[in-house]
Amino acid sequence: SIVVVGSINMDLVVRVKRHPVPGETLLGSDYETHYGGKGANQAVAAARLLARPTPPKSAGPSPAPGVRMIGRVGQDEFGQQLRNALKREGINVSATLPIVAPTGVAFIAIDEEGQNTIIVSPGANHRLRPEHLSPAEFEGARVVVLQLEIPLETVRRAAELGRQAGAQVILNAAPAQKLPDKLLSHIDILVVNEIEALGLSGVKPDSPEMALEVAQLLTEKVPTVIITLGEQGAVWVSPQGRGHQPAPAVQAIDTTGAGDAFIGALAAALCEGRPLAQAVAHGCVAGALATTKTGAQSSLPWREEVCARLEL
Ligand code: ADP
């Protein structure tokens, strides 16, 4: 199974003609709510892509879900909605606890040019502490998926517990920030986009060739490094070799969620025992498909769509 430890947010989106300056009040559109948080998005992406055993004909409890989400939401309306949405995707949320704190919220304003400004209030996500994680929650995990929207100490502890359980530990080092070597020493696969790669290496991977060099540099810290390159796909460097996987050409209309779709597909493919190069190919297809629809969770593709593209 896959264990995701990470953030769960409600995204509140308002469209504006232009962004306000400090002290100014502007009127915007009706607001929309979207399910978000990198952790939750990646859990949903993985759940939609994981091959699941055909459910038994008889009614009764459904088969053990392939994805478990460990996180925190508030005991408020948003928290309930988000937790239920994960459940509906077949994700095990027994370790996604509602606590006395506001649910994480992202306030997103989008102007007419499509430029956005975002304020994230982590709320309950920042109350997930290392001591809240128990080894039992990682039992049977083949893949553990982590990002950086919960406290770093918790990410580190989750990586440690994932290793102990014999899982492959994936860190999507987003949003970009400095990472202690102590955390990286527990990671098997580091996945970053171009901006995060620049932050970690000091070099901007402008081309796939450049990105391979940067990934090679980063393998000093983590055995396997993947850099996603938007429409150029992704490169990977691992002890088994290296490669560039182009993305399929698509009509991209909204790239939100592409990175999360990539991670979810990568995790699902590795969980099924596929080799890294194939898992990266799955990630590239899922990422590309996510750009053809608007929104984050709403744009994440299903297994059938990805398989059709891969001609599986
Ligand atoms: P992030 O959203 O984290 O910045 P990327 O932009 O690198 O991540 O996108 C992740 C993956 O999604 C890429 O590796 C690629 O496979 C796919 N993707 C993103 N944008 C496009 C695009 N315009 N056309 C095709 N595939 C894309």
Residues whose N, C-alpha, C, O or C-beta is under 5 A from the ligand:
A	BS01	ADP	N193 T228 L229 G230 E231 G233 A234 A247 P248 V250 A252 T255 A258 G259 F262 G283 C284 V285 G287 A288 T291
